[in-house]
Amino acid sequence: MKSNLFYIAILAFTTVSCINKSTGTVSNTAAEALRAMEVIEVQSQPIQQTLKLPGELHPFERANIFAKVKGYVKEVRVDIGDKVEKGQVLMRIEAPEMQSEYTEAVSEAASARADYTTGKDQYERLKHAAETPGTVAASDLVRAKNKMDADSGRMQAQNARVSAKRDLLGYLTITAPFSGIISVRNVDAGDFVGDNTDKAAFVIENNTRLRLKVPLPEASTGNAARDSITFTVESHPGKTFHGTFYKRAHSITPETRTELWEFLVDNGNRELQAGLFAQTHVQLRRKENGIFIPNSAVLTTLKRKAVAKVLEGKIQWVDVTTGIKDASHTEVFGEVKPGDLLLINPNEELKEGLTIKTVMK
């Protein structure tokens, strides 16, 4: 009997405990629903962001200078670091056999010209004599005409050969293709050049203007400002440089998912060097205003990104996609418009349609 009373008492205590816990849970849920939660009113505003990206400075123009003809370097007139003007002589090559070939070509051209002159004179005399019937056989006139034409062809061929040899002689003098700086010199007097080597005799760079090459992520290519850019380099700490938009590739590199953009940098004082790495600051701007909300207002899970809209005091979950983002705010796209109220700190426990109290942030 005592044992039965003991079990009844335990059962009664357990039942009361469960009732109290259940009552407490209901009370806490109700309190959560009625607790005032902070909201913001959505506003449309200009969207912009500064994107930090690595870049690299390149010369505006760069040329590898090779010797086109074989020969020995007679003289070198420039050295590394020298400033040169377009057309300035950099190097002269000596190739005596080329001069001999040119002289021979000139001689043969003169001989061909003499043959043509003689043949033409003979044809003209026969043609004049043939005006008197029976004086000159028709076949003789034809042969004279054919010889004159053949001599003319040989003369033209020899003249072309002379021009070609003269052009080759011109390659014995190496000149600068544009104004710039000699950045590499690989030859000295006496070196043999023009033997299909992969090593350039000189490298010349135009560094008065530099190309700042920046790979933009594909998601940013539609919003990057096409005007100016600022950047810094480690060789000049604390100093900011500027560039202006110049070109874009209009093609995404598959391996990096980036598009190459180029900016022009004025470097008339040659303060910057080609090859420097730069830390750039690219401005991103939307053409139209957008929705920019606090980062905390976007609930991100493995399945979705959403915001909690408050409509007539009840929660309505809205799926969104995100765009430009900075340290405090995120651009969102979806069924969110100016004037909507959004919870600043939503959580997954808030169910669709739950009635809540709100307070403006």
C-alpha positions in Angstrom: 0.0 0.0 0.0 2.8 2.4 0.9 4.6 1.5 -2.3 1.5 2.4 -4.4 1.1 5.7 -2.6 4.8 6.5 -3.4 4.4 5.9 -7.1 1.2 8.0 -7.2 3.1 10.9 -5.5 5.9 10.6 -8.1 3.5 10.6 -11.0 1.6 13.6 -9.6 4.9 15.6 -9.2 6.0 14.7 -12.7 2.6 15.8 -14.2 2.7 19.2 -12.4 6.3 19.8 -13.5 5.4 19.1 -17.1 2.4 21.5 -16.9 4.6 24.2 -15.5 7.2 23.7 -18.2 4.6 23.7 -20.9 3.0 26.9 -19.5 6.5 28.5 -19.3 7.2 27.7 -23.0 3.9 29.2 -24.1 4.6 32.3 -22.2 8.2 32.7 -23.6 6.9 32.2 -27.2 4.3 34.8 -26.7 6.8 37.2 -25.1 9.1 36.7 -28.1 6.3 37.5 -30.5 5.3 40.6 -28.7 8.8 41.9 -28.0 9.5 45.1 -29.9 12.0 44.3 -32.7 14.1 46.9 -34.6 13.2 47.6 -38.2 14.4 50.0 -40.9 12.5 51.6 -43.7 13.9 50.7 -47.1 15.2 53.6 -49.2 16.4 53.9 -52.7 19.9 55.4 -52.9 23.0 55.7 -55.2 25.0 52.5 -55.0 28.8 52.8 -55.1 31.8 51.0 -53.7 35.6 51.1 -53.8 37.1 47.9 -54.9 40.8 47.2 -54.0 42.5 45.2 -56.8 46.1 44.4 -57.7 47.5 46.0 -60.9 50.8 46.2 -62.8 52.5 49.1 -64.6 53.6 48.5 -68.2 55.4 50.8 -70.7 53.0 52.5 -73.1 55.2 51.2 -75.9 57.9 48.5 -75.8 60.0 47.1 -78.6 62.6 44.3 -78.9 65.2 45.5 -81.4 66.9 42.7 -83.5 69.4 42.8 -86.3 67.7 41.8 -89.5 71.0 41.1 -91.4 74.0 39.1 -90.4 77.2 41.0 -89.6 79.6 42.2 -87.0 78.7 45.1 -84.7 80.8 48.1 -85.9 79.7 50.5 -83.1 77.2 50.8 -80.3 76.0 54.4 -79.7 73.7 53.9 -76.7 73.7 52.2 -73.3 71.2 51.1 -70.7 69.2 54.0 -69.3 69.9 56.3 -72.2 67.1 58.5 -73.5 66.7 58.3 -77.2 64.6 60.0 -79.9 62.7 58.4 -82.7 65.1 57.7 -85.6 68.2 58.1 -83.5 71.1 55.6 -84.4 71.5 52.9 -81.9 74.0 50.6 -83.6 75.9 50.1 -86.9 76.7 46.7 -88.4 79.5 45.9 -90.8 78.9 43.4 -93.6 81.4 43.9 -96.5 79.8 41.2 -98.6 76.5 43.0 -98.7 78.2 46.1 -100.1 79.8 44.0 -102.8 76.5 42.5 -103.7 74.9 45.9 -103.9 77.8 47.2 -106.2 77.3 44.1 -108.4 73.6 44.7 -108.6 74.1 48.3 -109.6 76.5 47.3 -112.4 74.1 44.7 -113.8 71.3 47.1 -113.7 73.4 49.6 -115.7 74.2 46.9 -118.3 70.5 46.0 -118.5 69.6 49.6 -119.0 72.1 50.0 -121.8 70.8 46.9 -123.6 67.2 48.2 -123.3 68.3 51.6 -124.7 70.1 50.0 -127.6 67.2 47.7 -128.4 64.6 50.5 -128.2 66.7 52.7 -130.5 66.9 49.8 -133.0 63.2 49.2 -132.9 62.4 52.8 -133.4 64.6 53.0 -136.5 63.1 49.9 -138.0 59.6 51.2 -137.2 60.3 54.5 -138.9 61.8 52.7 -142.0 58.9 50.3 -142.2 56.7 53.3 -143.0 58.1 52.9 -146.6 56.5 49.8 -148.1 58.9 47.0 -148.9 61.8 48.5 -147.0 61.7 46.3 -143.8 60.4 42.8 -143.4 57.5 42.5 -141.0 59.3 39.7 -139.1 62.3 41.9 -138.5 60.1 44.5 -136.9 58.4 41.9 -134.7 61.8 40.5 -133.6 63.1 44.0 -132.7 59.9 44.7 -130.7 60.2 41.5 -128.8 63.9 42.1 -128.0 63.1 45.6 -126.7 60.3 44.2 -124.5 62.6 41.5 -123.1 65.4 44.1 -122.4 62.8 46.2 -120.6 61.8 43.3 -118.4 65.4 42.5 -117.5 66.1 46.2 -116.7 63.1 46.4 -114.4 64.2 43.2 -112.6 67.7 44.5 -112.1 66.4 47.8 -110.8 64.2 45.9 -108.3 67.3 43.9 -107.3 69.2 47.1 -106.7 66.4 48.5 -104.5 66.3 45.3 -102.5 70.1 45.4 -101.9 69.9 49.1 -101.0 67.1 48.3 -98.5 69.3 45.6 -96.9 72.2 48.0 -96.6 69.8 50.3 -94.7 69.4 47.5 -92.1 73.1 47.8 -91.2 72.1 50.9 -89.3 69.7 50.2 -86.4 67.6 53.2 -85.3 65.0 53.8 -82.6 61.4 53.2 -83.7 60.0 55.7 -81.2 61.3 58.0 -78.4 62.0 56.3 -75.1 64.5 54.7 -72.8 67.0 51.9 -73.5 66.1 49.3 -70.8 68.2 46.4 -72.1 71.4 46.3 -74.1 72.8 42.9 -75.1 75.5 43.8 -77.7 79.0 45.2 -77.8 81.3 46.2 -80.7 82.6 43.1 -82.5 79.6 40.9 -81.6 78.2 38.8 -84.5 74.4 39.5 -84.8 71.5 38.6 -87.0 72.0 34.8 -86.6 68.3 34.1 -85.7 69.0 34.6 -82.0 66.2 35.0 -79.5 68.1 37.6 -77.6 67.2 41.2 -78.7 70.1 43.6 -79.2 68.2 46.3 -77.4 64.9 46.8 -75.6 63.4 50.3 -75.8 60.5 51.5 -73.7 58.3 54.6 -73.9 57.7 55.3 -70.2 56.5 58.9 -70.4 53.1 57.3 -70.2 52.4 54.0 -68.5 49.7 51.4 -68.9 48.2 50.3 -65.6 46.7 46.9 -66.2 44.0 45.8 -63.8 42.1 42.5 -64.0 38.5 43.2 -62.9 36.3 40.3 -61.6 33.5 39.6 -64.0 30.9 40.6 -61.5 32.3 44.1 -61.4 32.9 44.8 -65.1 29.4 46.2 -65.6 29.7 48.8 -62.7 33.3 49.9 -62.8 33.7 53.7 -63.4 35.2 54.5 -66.8 36.9 57.7 -65.7 39.8 57.6 -63.2 41.6 55.3 -60.8 43.9 55.8 -57.9 46.7 53.5 -56.8 49.7 53.2 -54.6 53.1 51.5 -55.0 55.5 50.2 -52.4 58.4 52.2 -53.8 56.6 55.4 -52.8 54.8 54.8 -49.5 52.2 57.3 -48.5 51.8 58.7 -52.0 48.7 58.3 -54.2 48.9 58.2 -58.0 46.2 58.7 -60.6 45.3 57.2 -63.9 42.5 57.6 -66.5 40.5 54.9 -68.2 42.0 53.9 -71.6 41.0 50.5 -72.9 39.2 47.3 -71.9 39.5 43.8 -73.3 35.8 43.1 -73.8 36.6 39.5 -73.1 36.6 37.4 -69.9 39.7 35.3 -69.2 38.3 31.8 -68.5 41.1 30.8 -66.1 40.7 33.8 -63.8 37.1 35.0 -64.7 38.4 38.5 -65.0 38.5 41.2 -67.7 41.6 43.2 -68.4 41.2 47.0 -68.1 43.9 49.5 -68.8 44.4 53.0 -67.4 46.9 55.6 -68.6 49.3 57.1 -66.1 51.2 60.3 -66.9 54.8 59.6 -66.1 56.6 62.6 -67.7 58.9 63.0 -64.7 59.6 59.2 -64.8 58.8 58.9 -61.1 57.3 55.4 -61.7 59.0 52.4 -63.4 57.4 49.9 -65.7 57.0 46.5 -63.9 55.9 47.9 -60.6 53.0 46.2 -58.8 50.2 48.6 -57.7 47.4 48.5 -55.2 44.5 50.0 -57.1 41.2 51.5 -55.9 38.4 51.1 -58.5 35.1 52.9 -58.1 32.0 50.8 -58.7 28.8 52.7 -59.4 25.3 51.6 -60.4 23.7 53.7 -63.2 20.4 53.7 -61.2 19.6 53.9 -57.5 19.3 50.7 -55.7 18.3 49.1 -52.3 21.2 49.2 -49.8 20.5 47.7 -46.4 22.5 46.7 -43.3 24.4 43.4 -43.7 22.6 42.1 -40.6 19.3 42.4 -42.3 20.2 39.7 -44.8 19.7 36.2 -43.4 22.1 33.8 -45.1 21.7 30.0 -44.8 22.9 27.0 -46.9 19.6 27.1 -48.9 18.8 30.8 -49.3 19.4 34.5 -48.7 16.3 36.3 -47.4 15.1 39.3 -45.6 12.2 39.5 -43.1 9.7 42.1 -44.3 7.1 43.4 -41.8 3.7 43.8 -43.3 0.7 44.8 -41.1 2.7 43.7 -38.1 3.4 40.2 -39.4 6.6 38.7 -40.7 6.9 37.9 -44.4 10.1 36.2 -45.6 11.4 37.4 -49.0 14.2 35.7 -51.0 16.8 38.1 -52.3 20.0 38.1 -54.3 22.9 40.3 -53.3 25.1 42.7 -55.3 27.6 45.3 -54.2 28.7 44.9 -50.5 30.9 46.9 -48.2 31.8 46.5 -44.5 28.3 47.6 -43.3 25.8 47.4 -46.1 24.7 45.1 -48.9 22.8 45.7 -52.1 19.8 43.4 -52.5 17.5 42.5 -55.4 14.1 40.9 -55.0 10.6 41.8 -53.9 11.9 44.7 -51.8 11.0 48.3 -52.6 11.4 51.7 -51.0 9.1 52.2 -48.0 9.1 48.5 -46.9 10.0 47.7 -43.3 12.7 45.1 -42.7 13.9 43.5 -39.5 17.5 44.5 -38.8 18.4 41.2 -37.1 16.1 38.4 -38.3 16.6 34.8 -37.3 15.4 31.4 -38.6 13.1 30.9 -35.6 10.8 33.7 -36.7 8.0 31.9 -38.6 6.1 33.2 -41.6 3.0 35.2 -40.5 4.2 35.7 -36.9 2.8 38.9 -35.3 5.4 41.1 -33.8 5.9 44.6 -32.4 8.4 46.8 -34.1 10.4 49.9 -33.3 12.2 52.1 -35.9 16.0 52.0 -35.8 
